Amino acid sequence: MSENKDSENLDALFERMDKFSKQFDYIKPFESDIKIYYFKHRERLKMTVKVSDNFAMTYYWDKDAFEDMIENWQNEWVGKAKGIEMFVGPKNRDGQRFVRMSAAHAACFEHRVPFRAMIQLKKEYYNQRDNPMPWDKED
């Protein structure tokens, strides 16, 4: 196929896309600072930390490690999230309090989240652990 024909095909594609631009241009943004899914049948947890509206980092945790972290992060918790070294603890800069999450393996990632996000995270975790969720598997 000639380059001119390829260009014409692309132009036709873009014309069709313009007719349905909302469908082709939409990206569902990450809304929460931190979102979790606790999988009871595996005793594992998936935690996604928002970086921007369209980028987030996901970490997998064993239940016991996550519970230890969520109960002890205010005392600078250090441990592992499925093979990744984690540090979670409070920080204070210029009188402003926030929480630092550091994840290190081959590279290191730093997240800063509000205290409120950690308090909500704890509440959400125990809600998911103690109640049926749509993604729970039947026994």
N, CA, C and O atoms as a GROMACS GRO file, in nm:
protein
  556
    1MET      N    1   0.085  -0.117   0.000
    1MET     CA    2   0.000   0.000   0.000
    1MET      C    3   0.090   0.123   0.000
    1MET      O    4   0.191   0.127   0.071
    2SER      N    5   0.054   0.222  -0.078
    2SER     CA    6   0.136   0.343  -0.087
    2SER      C    7   0.118   0.430   0.037
    2SER      O    8   0.020   0.416   0.110
    3GLU      N    9   0.214   0.519   0.059
    3GLU     CA   10   0.206   0.611   0.173
    3GLU      C   11   0.085   0.701   0.160
    3GLU      O   12   0.021   0.734   0.260
    4ASN      N   13   0.052   0.742   0.037
    4ASN     CA   14  -0.064   0.828   0.014
    4ASN      C   15  -0.193   0.757   0.055
    4ASN      O   16  -0.282   0.816   0.116
    5LYS      N   17  -0.202   0.629   0.020
    5LYS     CA   18  -0.320   0.550   0.054
    5LYS      C   19  -0.329   0.534   0.207
    5LYS      O   20  -0.438   0.543   0.263
    6ASP      N   21  -0.214   0.510   0.275
    6ASP     CA   22  -0.212   0.500   0.421
    6ASP      C   23  -0.262   0.629   0.484
    6ASP      O   24  -0.338   0.628   0.580
    7SER      N   25  -0.218   0.740   0.428
    7SER     CA   26  -0.258   0.871   0.480
    7SER      C   27  -0.409   0.891   0.463
    7SER      O   28  -0.476   0.942   0.553
    8GLU      N   29  -0.461   0.851   0.346
    8GLU     CA   30  -0.605   0.863   0.322
    8GLU      C   31  -0.684   0.775   0.420
    8GLU      O   32  -0.789   0.816   0.471
    9ASN      N   33  -0.633   0.656   0.446
    9ASN     CA   34  -0.700   0.567   0.542
    9ASN      C   35  -0.700   0.628   0.682
    9ASN      O   36  -0.800   0.620   0.754
   10LEU      N   37  -0.589   0.689   0.721
   10LEU     CA   38  -0.582   0.754   0.852
   10LEU      C   39  -0.676   0.874   0.858
   10LEU      O   40  -0.743   0.896   0.959
   11ASP      N   41  -0.680   0.950   0.752
   11ASP     CA   42  -0.772   1.064   0.749
   11ASP      C   43  -0.916   1.018   0.766
   11ASP      O   44  -0.993   1.079   0.841
   12ALA      N   45  -0.953   0.911   0.696
   12ALA     CA   46  -1.089   0.858   0.708
   12ALA      C   47  -1.115   0.809   0.850
   12ALA      O   48  -1.224   0.827   0.904
   13LEU      N   49  -1.015   0.747   0.911
   13LEU     CA   50  -1.029   0.701   1.049
   13LEU      C   51  -1.050   0.819   1.144
   13LEU      O   52  -1.138   0.814   1.230
   14PHE      N   53  -0.971   0.925   1.128
   14PHE     CA   54  -0.986   1.043   1.214
   14PHE      C   55  -1.121   1.111   1.193
   14PHE      O   56  -1.180   1.163   1.288
   15GLU      N   57  -1.170   1.111   1.072
   15GLU     CA   58  -1.303   1.167   1.047
   15GLU      C   59  -1.411   1.089   1.122
   15GLU      O   60  -1.501   1.147   1.183
   16ARG      N   61  -1.401   0.956   1.118
   16ARG     CA   62  -1.497   0.873   1.192
   16ARG      C   63  -1.483   0.894   1.342
   16ARG      O   64  -1.582   0.899   1.414
   17MET      N   65  -1.360   0.907   1.388
   17MET     CA   66  -1.337   0.928   1.531
   17MET      C   67  -1.395   1.062   1.576
   17MET      O   68  -1.449   1.073   1.686
   18ASP      N   69  -1.383   1.165   1.492
   18ASP     CA   70  -1.437   1.297   1.527
   18ASP      C   71  -1.588   1.291   1.549
   18ASP      O   72  -1.642   1.363   1.633
   19LYS      N   73  -1.655   1.205   1.474
   19LYS     CA   74  -1.800   1.190   1.490
   19LYS      C   75  -1.835   1.132   1.628
   19LYS      O   76  -1.942   1.158   1.682
   20PHE      N   77  -1.743   1.055   1.682
   20PHE     CA   78  -1.766   0.989   1.811
   20PHE      C   79  -1.657   1.028   1.911
   20PHE      O   80  -1.612   0.945   1.990
   21SER      N   81  -1.615   1.154   1.907
   21SER     CA   82  -1.497   1.196   1.984
   21SER      C   83  -1.506   1.168   2.133
   21SER      O   84  -1.406   1.137   2.196
   22LYS      N   85  -1.624   1.178   2.190
   22LYS     CA   86  -1.636   1.151   2.333
   22LYS      C   87  -1.597   1.007   2.364
   22LYS      O   88  -1.536   0.980   2.468
   23GLN      N   89  -1.632   0.917   2.275
   23GLN     CA   90  -1.598   0.777   2.297
   23GLN      C   91  -1.449   0.753   2.282
   23GLN      O   92  -1.393   0.670   2.354
   24PHE      N   93  -1.384   0.821   2.189
   24PHE     CA   94  -1.243   0.796   2.161
   24PHE      C   95  -1.149   0.877   2.250
   24PHE      O   96  -1.034   0.838   2.268
   25ASP      N   97  -1.194   0.987   2.305
   25ASP     CA   98  -1.107   1.075   2.382
   25ASP      C   99  -1.123   1.059   2.533
   25ASP      O  100  -1.044   1.116   2.609
   26TYR      N  101  -1.220   0.985   2.577
   26TYR     CA  102  -1.249   0.974   2.719
   26TYR      C  103  -1.146   0.886   2.790
   26TYR      O  104  -1.112   0.778   2.744
   27ILE      N  105  -1.099   0.935   2.902
   27ILE     CA  106  -1.016   0.856   2.993
   27ILE      C  107  -1.080   0.869   3.131
   27ILE      O  108  -1.095   0.980   3.182
   28LYS      N  109  -1.118   0.757   3.191
   28LYS     CA  110  -1.176   0.764   3.325
   28LYS      C  111  -1.065   0.800   3.423
   28LYS      O  112  -0.969   0.724   3.438
   29PRO      N  113  -1.076   0.913   3.489
   29PRO     CA  114  -0.969   0.954   3.581
   29PRO      C  115  -0.970   0.874   3.711
   29PRO      O  116  -1.075   0.828   3.757
   30PHE      N  117  -0.851   0.860   3.770
   30PHE     CA  118  -0.843   0.806   3.905
   30PHE      C  119  -0.898   0.913   3.998
   30PHE      O  120  -0.859   1.029   3.988
   31GLU      N  121  -0.987   0.876   4.086
   31GLU     CA  122  -1.052   0.975   4.171
   31GLU      C  123  -0.999   0.974   4.313
   31GLU      O  124  -0.984   1.081   4.373
   32SER      N  125  -0.970   0.860   4.368
   32SER     CA  126  -0.927   0.849   4.507
   32SER      C  127  -0.776   0.859   4.520
   32SER      O  128  -0.702   0.817   4.430
   33ASP      N  129  -0.729   0.916   4.632
   33ASP     CA  130  -0.585   0.916   4.659
   33ASP      C  131  -0.534   0.773   4.668
   33ASP      O  132  -0.428   0.739   4.617
   34ILE      N  133  -0.613   0.688   4.736
   34ILE     CA  134  -0.578   0.547   4.752
   34ILE      C  135  -0.706   0.466   4.736
   34ILE      O  136  -0.810   0.500   4.794
   35LYS      N  137  -0.698   0.358   4.659
   35LYS     CA  138  -0.813   0.269   4.642
   35LYS      C  139  -0.765   0.127   4.669
   35LYS      O  140  -0.656   0.088   4.627
   36ILE      N  141  -0.847   0.052   4.739
   36ILE     CA  142  -0.809  -0.085   4.771
   36ILE      C  143  -0.918  -0.184   4.731
   36ILE      O  144  -1.036  -0.150   4.721
   37TYR      N  145  -0.874  -0.308   4.710
   37TYR     CA  146  -0.962  -0.423   4.693
   37TYR      C  147  -0.902  -0.535   4.778
   37TYR      O  148  -0.790  -0.578   4.754
   38TYR      N  149  -0.979  -0.581   4.876
   38TYR     CA  150  -0.935  -0.693   4.959
   38TYR      C  151  -1.000  -0.820   4.907
   38TYR      O  152  -1.122  -0.829   4.897
   39PHE      N  153  -0.916  -0.919   4.874
   39PHE     CA  154  -0.964  -1.046   4.821
   39PHE      C  155  -0.957  -1.150   4.933
   39PHE      O  156  -0.851  -1.204   4.963
   40LYS      N  157  -1.072  -1.177   4.994
   40LYS     CA  158  -1.079  -1.262   5.111
   40LYS      C  159  -1.027  -1.403   5.084
   40LYS      O  160  -0.953  -1.459   5.165
   41HIS      N  161  -1.066  -1.461   4.970
   41HIS     CA  162  -1.030  -1.600   4.940
   41HIS      C  163  -0.879  -1.621   4.928
   41HIS      O  164  -0.831  -1.732   4.946
   42ARG      N  165  -0.806  -1.515   4.898
   42ARG     CA  166  -0.659  -1.526   4.888
   42ARG      C  167  -0.588  -1.457   5.004
   42ARG      O  168  -0.466  -1.470   5.018
   43GLU      N  169  -0.664  -1.384   5.086
   43GLU     CA  170  -0.606  -1.302   5.193
   43GLU      C  171  -0.497  -1.211   5.138
   43GLU      O  172  -0.388  -1.199   5.193
   44ARG      N  173  -0.533  -1.147   5.025
   44ARG     CA  174  -0.444  -1.052   4.959
   44ARG      C  175  -0.519  -0.923   4.933
   44ARG      O  176  -0.642  -0.921   4.925
   45LEU      N  177  -0.443  -0.818   4.919
   45LEU     CA  178  -0.502  -0.686   4.898
   45LEU      C  179  -0.429  -0.616   4.784
   45LEU      O  180  -0.307  -0.626   4.772
   46LYS      N  181  -0.506  -0.545   4.702
   46LYS     CA  182  -0.453  -0.463   4.593
   46LYS      C  183  -0.474  -0.318   4.633
   46LYS      O  184  -0.588  -0.276   4.657
   47MET      N  185  -0.366  -0.240   4.641
   47MET     CA  186  -0.375  -0.100   4.680
   47MET      C  187  -0.319  -0.014   4.566
   47MET      O  188  -0.204  -0.030   4.526
   48THR      N  189  -0.402   0.078   4.516
   48THR     CA  190  -0.361   0.167   4.408
   48THR      C  191  -0.350   0.308   4.463
   48THR      O  192  -0.444   0.360   4.524
   49VAL      N  193  -0.234   0.370   4.441
   49VAL     CA  194  -0.209   0.506   4.488
   49VAL      C  195  -0.207   0.598   4.366
   49VAL      O  196  -0.130   0.578   4.273
   50LYS      N  197  -0.293   0.698   4.369
   50LYS     CA  198  -0.305   0.793   4.258
   50LYS      C  199  -0.180   0.879   4.247
   50LYS      O  200  -0.131   0.934   4.346
   51VAL      N  201  -0.129   0.890   4.125
   51VAL     CA  202  -0.017   0.980   4.096
   51VAL      C  203  -0.071   1.104   4.024
   51VAL      O  204  -0.034   1.217   4.055
   52SER      N  205  -0.157   1.080   3.927
   52SER     CA  206  -0.224   1.190   3.856
   52SER      C  207  -0.361   1.139   3.813
   52SER      O  208  -0.399   1.026   3.847
   53ASP      N  209  -0.436   1.220   3.740
   53ASP     CA  210  -0.570   1.176   3.698
   53ASP      C  211  -0.567   1.052   3.610
   53ASP      O  212  -0.665   0.978   3.605
   54ASN      N  213  -0.456   1.028   3.540
   54ASN     CA  214  -0.452   0.913   3.450
   54ASN      C  215  -0.331   0.821   3.473
   54ASN      O  216  -0.292   0.746   3.384
   55PHE      N  217  -0.273   0.828   3.594
   55PHE     CA  218  -0.160   0.740   3.626
   55PHE      C  219  -0.164   0.707   3.774
   55PHE      O  220  -0.184   0.795   3.858
   56ALA      N  221  -0.145   0.579   3.806
   56ALA     CA  222  -0.143   0.535   3.945
   56ALA      C  223  -0.046   0.418   3.957
   56ALA      O  224  -0.013   0.352   3.859
   57MET      N  225  -0.001   0.394   4.079
   57MET     CA  226   0.088   0.281   4.109
   57MET      C  227   0.009   0.182   4.193
   57MET      O  228  -0.062   0.221   4.286
   58THR      N  229   0.020   0.053   4.160
   58THR     CA  230  -0.052  -0.050   4.233
   58THR      C  231   0.047  -0.140   4.306
   58THR      O  232   0.150  -0.181   4.251
   59TYR      N  233   0.014  -0.169   4.432
   59TYR     CA  234   0.096  -0.254   4.517
   59TYR      C  235   0.007  -0.367   4.570
   59TYR      O  236  -0.109  -0.345   4.605
   60TYR      N  237   0.064  -0.487   4.576
   60TYR     CA  238  -0.008  -0.603   4.626
   60TYR      C  239   0.046  -0.636   4.766
   60TYR      O  240   0.167  -0.634   4.789
   61TRP      N  241  -0.045  -0.667   4.856
   61TRP     CA  242  -0.010  -0.693   4.995
   61TRP      C  243  -0.069  -0.826   5.041
   61TRP      O  244  -0.177  -0.865   4.996
   62ASP      N  245   0.002  -0.895   5.130
   62ASP     CA  246  -0.058  -1.003   5.207
   62ASP      C  247  -0.138  -0.938   5.319
   62ASP      O  248  -0.103  -0.830   5.367
   63LYS      N  249  -0.244  -1.004   5.360
   63LYS     CA  250  -0.336  -0.951   5.462
   63LYS      C  251  -0.263  -0.909   5.589
   63LYS      O  252  -0.283  -0.798   5.638
   64ASP      N  253  -0.178  -0.996   5.643
   64ASP     CA  254  -0.112  -0.966   5.770
   64ASP      C  255  -0.020  -0.844   5.760
   64ASP      O  256  -0.017  -0.762   5.852
   65ALA      N  257   0.053  -0.832   5.651
   65ALA     CA  258   0.142  -0.716   5.634
   65ALA      C  259   0.061  -0.587   5.621
   65ALA      O  260   0.098  -0.485   5.678
   66PHE      N  261  -0.050  -0.592   5.546
   66PHE     CA  262  -0.131  -0.472   5.531
   66PHE      C  263  -0.193  -0.432   5.664
   66PHE      O  264  -0.193  -0.314   5.700
   67GLU      N  265  -0.246  -0.530   5.738
   67GLU     CA  266  -0.306  -0.497   5.868
   67GLU      C  267  -0.202  -0.438   5.962
   67GLU      O  268  -0.232  -0.344   6.036
   68ASP      N  269  -0.082  -0.492   5.960
   68ASP     CA  270   0.025  -0.437   6.044
   68ASP      C  271   0.054  -0.292   6.004
   68ASP      O  272   0.069  -0.206   6.090
   69MET      N  273   0.062  -0.267   5.874
   69MET     CA  274   0.090  -0.132   5.826
   69MET      C  275  -0.023  -0.036   5.863
   69MET      O  276   0.003   0.074   5.911
   70ILE      N  277  -0.148  -0.077   5.841
   70ILE     CA  278  -0.261   0.014   5.862
   70ILE      C  279  -0.280   0.045   6.011
   70ILE      O  280  -0.335   0.149   6.046
   71GLU      N  281  -0.234  -0.044   6.098
   71GLU     CA  282  -0.242  -0.019   6.243
   71GLU      C  283  -0.121   0.057   6.297
   71GLU      O  284  -0.130   0.116   6.404
   72ASN      N  285  -0.008   0.055   6.225
   72ASN     CA  286   0.116   0.109   6.281
   72ASN      C  287   0.185   0.217   6.198
   72ASN      O  288   0.296   0.257   6.232
   73TRP      N  289   0.125   0.265   6.090
   73TRP     CA  290   0.190   0.362   6.003
   73TRP      C  291   0.225   0.492   6.076
   73TRP      O  292   0.320   0.560   6.037
   74GLN      N  293   0.152   0.527   6.180
   74GLN     CA  294   0.181   0.651   6.250
   74GLN      C  295   0.312   0.644   6.329
   74GLN      O  296   0.361   0.745   6.378
   75ASN      N  297   0.366   0.523   6.342
   75ASN     CA  298   0.495   0.503   6.410
   75ASN      C  299   0.606   0.468   6.310
   75ASN      O  300   0.702   0.400   6.346
   76GLU      N  301   0.592   0.514   6.186
   76GLU     CA  302   0.690   0.488   6.079
   76GLU      C  303   0.707   0.338   6.055
   76GLU      O  304   0.807   0.278   6.094
   77TRP      N  305   0.608   0.281   5.990
   77TRP     CA  306   0.606   0.139   5.960
   77TRP      C  307   0.704   0.106   5.848
   77TRP      O  308   0.712   0.179   5.749
   78VAL      N  309   0.779  -0.003   5.864
   78VAL     CA  310   0.869  -0.055   5.761
   78VAL      C  311   0.839  -0.203   5.743
   78VAL      O  312   0.829  -0.277   5.841
   79GLY      N  313   0.823  -0.245   5.618
   79GLY     CA  314   0.794  -0.385   5.591
   79GLY      C  315   0.788  -0.411   5.442
   79GLY      O  316   0.847  -0.336   5.363
   80LYS      N  317   0.718  -0.517   5.403
   80LYS     CA  318   0.712  -0.556   5.262
   80LYS      C  319   0.569  -0.564   5.213
   80LYS      O  320   0.478  -0.606   5.285
   81ALA      N  321   0.551  -0.523   5.089
   81ALA     CA  322   0.426  -0.542   5.015
   81ALA      C  323   0.462  -0.628   4.895
   81ALA      O  324   0.510  -0.577   4.793
   82LYS      N  325   0.440  -0.758   4.906
   82LYS     CA  326   0.467  -0.854   4.798
   82LYS      C  327   0.596  -0.824   4.723
   82LYS      O  328   0.594  -0.793   4.603
   83GLY      N  329   0.709  -0.833   4.794
   83GLY     CA  330   0.840  -0.821   4.732
   83GLY      C  331   0.894  -0.679   4.720
   83GLY      O  332   1.004  -0.659   4.670
   84ILE      N  333   0.817  -0.581   4.765
   84ILE     CA  334   0.862  -0.442   4.757
   84ILE      C  335   0.882  -0.390   4.899
   84ILE      O  336   0.792  -0.400   4.983
   85GLU      N  337   0.998  -0.334   4.924
   85GLU     CA  338   1.024  -0.273   5.055
   85GLU      C  339   0.938  -0.148   5.068
   85GLU      O  340   0.935  -0.064   4.978
   86MET      N  341   0.868  -0.136   5.179
   86MET     CA  342   0.778  -0.023   5.200
   86MET      C  343   0.813   0.051   5.328
   86MET      O  344   0.851  -0.009   5.429
   87PHE      N  345   0.799   0.182   5.323
   87PHE     CA  346   0.805   0.268   5.441
   87PHE      C  347   0.680   0.353   5.436
   87PHE      O  348   0.650   0.414   5.334
   88VAL      N  349   0.606   0.357   5.546
   88VAL     CA  350   0.486   0.440   5.554
   88VAL      C  351   0.490   0.512   5.689
   88VAL      O  352   0.495   0.449   5.794
   89GLY      N  353   0.487   0.643   5.682
   89GLY     CA  354   0.492   0.716   5.808
   89GLY      C  355   0.454   0.862   5.793
   89GLY      O  356   0.450   0.916   5.683
   90PRO      N  357   0.426   0.925   5.907
   90PRO     CA  358   0.386   1.066   5.906
   90PRO      C  359   0.505   1.157   5.878
   90PRO      O  360   0.619   1.128   5.914
   91LYS      N  361   0.476   1.266   5.814
   91LYS     CA  362   0.577   1.371   5.788
   91LYS      C  363   0.516   1.504   5.827
   91LYS      O  364   0.394   1.520   5.830
   92ASN      N  365   0.602   1.598   5.855
   92ASN     CA  366   0.558   1.732   5.893
   92ASN      C  367   0.652   1.832   5.826
   92ASN      O  368   0.771   1.834   5.855
   93ARG      N  369   0.598   1.913   5.738
   93ARG     CA  370   0.676   2.017   5.670
   93ARG      C  371   0.606   2.150   5.690
   93ARG      O  372   0.489   2.164   5.656
   94ASP      N  373   0.675   2.246   5.742
   94ASP     CA  374   0.621   2.380   5.760
   94ASP      C  375   0.486   2.378   5.831
   94ASP      O  376   0.394   2.452   5.794
   95GLY      N  377   0.474   2.292   5.932
   95GLY     CA  378   0.350   2.284   6.008
   95GLY      C  379   0.239   2.206   5.941
   95GLY      O  380   0.131   2.193   5.998
   96GLN      N  381   0.263   2.154   5.821
   96GLN     CA  382   0.162   2.076   5.748
   96GLN      C  383   0.194   1.927   5.762
   96GLN      O  384   0.306   1.884   5.736
   97ARG      N  385   0.094   1.851   5.802
   97ARG     CA  386   0.112   1.708   5.821
   97ARG      C  387   0.060   1.631   5.700
   97ARG      O  388  -0.044   1.665   5.644
   98PHE      N  389   0.133   1.528   5.662
   98PHE     CA  390   0.092   1.438   5.555
   98PHE      C  391   0.156   1.303   5.580
   98PHE      O  392   0.230   1.286   5.677
   99VAL      N  393   0.130   1.207   5.494
   99VAL     CA  394   0.186   1.073   5.508
   99VAL      C  395   0.274   1.043   5.388
   99VAL      O  396   0.236   1.066   5.273
  100ARG      N  397   0.392   0.993   5.417
  100ARG     CA  398   0.486   0.953   5.311
  100ARG      C  399   0.481   0.802   5.296
  100ARG      O  400   0.489   0.728   5.394
  101MET      N  401   0.469   0.757   5.171
  101MET     CA  402   0.478   0.615   5.137
  101MET      C  403   0.595   0.600   5.041
  101MET      O  404   0.597   0.660   4.934
  102SER      N  405   0.691   0.520   5.080
  102SER     CA  406   0.805   0.492   4.993
  102SER      C  407   0.802   0.344   4.957
  102SER      O  408   0.787   0.259   5.044
  103ALA      N  409   0.817   0.315   4.830
  103ALA     CA  410   0.819   0.178   4.780
  103ALA      C  411   0.949   0.160   4.702
  103ALA      O  412   0.977   0.236   4.610
  104ALA      N  413   1.028   0.059   4.740
  104ALA     CA  414   1.158   0.039   4.675
  104ALA      C  415   1.176  -0.106   4.635
  104ALA      O  416   1.149  -0.199   4.712
  105HIS      N  417   1.223  -0.124   4.512
  105HIS     CA  418   1.265  -0.255   4.463
  105HIS      C  419   1.383  -0.228   4.371
  105HIS      O  420   1.494  -0.206   4.420
  106ALA      N  421   1.364  -0.228   4.241
  106ALA     CA  422   1.471  -0.190   4.150
  106ALA      C  423   1.479  -0.038   4.137
  106ALA      O  424   1.583   0.017   4.099
  107ALA      N  425   1.369   0.028   4.169
  107ALA     CA  426   1.362   0.175   4.172
  107ALA      C  427   1.282   0.211   4.297
  107ALA      O  428   1.226   0.124   4.363
  108CYS      N  429   1.279   0.339   4.329
  108CYS     CA  430   1.205   0.383   4.447
  108CYS      C  431   1.099   0.484   4.406
  108CYS      O  432   1.124   0.572   4.324
  109PHE      N  433   0.981   0.469   4.462
  109PHE     CA  434   0.871   0.560   4.435
  109PHE      C  435   0.828   0.624   4.566
  109PHE      O  436   0.817   0.556   4.668
  110GLU      N  437   0.803   0.752   4.563
  110GLU     CA  438   0.759   0.826   4.681
  110GLU      C  439   0.619   0.878   4.656
  110GLU      O  440   0.592   0.940   4.554
  111HIS      N  441   0.529   0.851   4.750
  111HIS     CA  442   0.394   0.904   4.745
  111HIS      C  443   0.371   0.988   4.869
  111HIS      O  444   0.422   0.955   4.977
  112ARG      N  445   0.296   1.094   4.855
  112ARG     CA  446   0.253   1.173   4.969
  112ARG      C  447   0.102   1.181   4.964
  112ARG      O  448   0.044   1.222   4.864
  113VAL      N  449   0.040   1.142   5.074
  113VAL     CA  450  -0.106   1.143   5.080
  113VAL      C  451  -0.150   1.214   5.208
  113VAL      O  452  -0.074   1.219   5.305
  114PRO      N  453  -0.270   1.268   5.209
  114PRO     CA  454  -0.320   1.335   5.329
  114PRO      C  455  -0.347   1.236   5.442
  114PRO      O  456  -0.375   1.118   5.418
  115PHE      N  457  -0.338   1.283   5.565
  115PHE     CA  458  -0.373   1.201   5.680
  115PHE      C  459  -0.513   1.144   5.662
  115PHE      O  460  -0.537   1.026   5.690
  116ARG      N  461  -0.605   1.227   5.615
  116ARG     CA  462  -0.744   1.183   5.595
  116ARG      C  463  -0.750   1.058   5.507
  116ARG      O  464  -0.832   0.970   5.532
  117ALA      N  465  -0.666   1.050   5.404
  117ALA     CA  466  -0.667   0.934   5.315
  117ALA      C  467  -0.630   0.807   5.390
  117ALA      O  468  -0.685   0.700   5.362
  118MET      N  469  -0.537   0.816   5.484
  118MET     CA  470  -0.497   0.698   5.562
  118MET      C  471  -0.608   0.656   5.658
  118MET      O  472  -0.631   0.537   5.678
  119ILE      N  473  -0.674   0.752   5.716
  119ILE     CA  474  -0.785   0.720   5.806
  119ILE      C  475  -0.899   0.655   5.728
  119ILE      O  476  -0.958   0.557   5.774
  120GLN      N  477  -0.928   0.708   5.610
  120GLN     CA  478  -1.032   0.649   5.524
  120GLN      C  479  -0.989   0.510   5.476
  120GLN      O  480  -1.072   0.420   5.464
  121LEU      N  481  -0.859   0.493   5.448
  121LEU     CA  482  -0.807   0.364   5.404
  121LEU      C  483  -0.830   0.257   5.510
  121LEU      O  484  -0.872   0.146   5.479
  122LYS      N  485  -0.803   0.290   5.634
  122LYS     CA  486  -0.824   0.194   5.744
  122LYS      C  487  -0.972   0.157   5.754
  122LYS      O  488  -1.006   0.040   5.767
  123LYS      N  489  -1.058   0.257   5.749
  123LYS     CA  490  -1.202   0.233   5.757
  123LYS      C  491  -1.248   0.144   5.641
  123LYS      O  492  -1.324   0.050   5.661
  124GLU      N  493  -1.203   0.175   5.520
  124GLU     CA  494  -1.242   0.098   5.402
  124GLU      C  495  -1.190  -0.045   5.409
  124GLU      O  496  -1.260  -0.139   5.371
  125TYR      N  497  -1.068  -0.063   5.458
  125TYR     CA  498  -1.012  -0.198   5.469
  125TYR      C  499  -1.099  -0.285   5.560
  125TYR      O  500  -1.138  -0.396   5.522
  126TYR      N  501  -1.130  -0.235   5.680
  126TYR     CA  502  -1.209  -0.316   5.772
  126TYR      C  503  -1.351  -0.337   5.721
  126TYR      O  504  -1.412  -0.440   5.749
  127ASN      N  505  -1.404  -0.243   5.647
  127ASN     CA  506  -1.534  -0.262   5.584
  127ASN      C  507  -1.528  -0.376   5.482
  127ASN      O  508  -1.615  -0.463   5.481
  128GLN      N  509  -1.426  -0.376   5.398
  128GLN     CA  510  -1.413  -0.482   5.298
  128GLN      C  511  -1.382  -0.616   5.363
  128GLN      O  512  -1.434  -0.719   5.319
  129ARG      N  513  -1.300  -0.617   5.466
  129ARG     CA  514  -1.264  -0.743   5.532
  129ARG      C  515  -1.385  -0.806   5.600
  129ARG      O  516  -1.402  -0.928   5.597
  130ASP      N  517  -1.469  -0.722   5.662
  130ASP     CA  518  -1.576  -0.773   5.747
  130ASP      C  519  -1.712  -0.785   5.679
  130ASP      O  520  -1.807  -0.831   5.741
  131ASN      N  521  -1.723  -0.744   5.552
  131ASN     CA  522  -1.851  -0.746   5.483
  131ASN      C  523  -1.836  -0.808   5.344
  131ASN      O  524  -1.728  -0.804   5.286
  132PRO      N  525  -1.944  -0.865   5.291
  132PRO     CA  526  -1.938  -0.920   5.154
  132PRO      C  527  -1.916  -0.807   5.052
  132PRO      O  528  -1.975  -0.700   5.062
  133MET      N  529  -1.830  -0.833   4.956
  133MET     CA  530  -1.801  -0.739   4.848
  133MET      C  531  -1.839  -0.804   4.714
  133MET      O  532  -1.838  -0.927   4.703
  134PRO      N  533  -1.872  -0.724   4.613
  134PRO     CA  534  -1.913  -0.780   4.483
  134PRO      C  535  -1.807  -0.873   4.420
  134PRO      O  536  -1.844  -0.963   4.344
  135TRP      N  537  -1.681  -0.853   4.449
  135TRP     CA  538  -1.576  -0.933   4.387
  135TRP      C  539  -1.539  -1.057   4.470
  135TRP      O  540  -1.454  -1.135   4.428
  136ASP      N  541  -1.603  -1.076   4.586
  136ASP     CA  542  -1.575  -1.196   4.667
  136ASP      C  543  -1.622  -1.321   4.593
  136ASP      O  544  -1.728  -1.322   4.531
  137LYS      N  545  -1.540  -1.425   4.600
  137LYS     CA  546  -1.578  -1.552   4.539
  137LYS      C  547  -1.661  -1.633   4.636
  137LYS      O  548  -1.638  -1.632   4.757
  138GLU      N  549  -1.757  -1.703   4.581
  138GLU     CA  550  -1.840  -1.791   4.662
  138GLU      C  551  -1.760  -1.916   4.698
  138GLU      O  552  -1.679  -1.963   4.619
  139ASP      N  553  -1.783  -1.968   4.818
  139ASP     CA  554  -1.715  -2.092   4.860
  139ASP      C  555  -1.788  -2.213   4.807
  139ASP      O  556  -1.746  -2.326   4.832
   0.00000   0.00000   0.00000
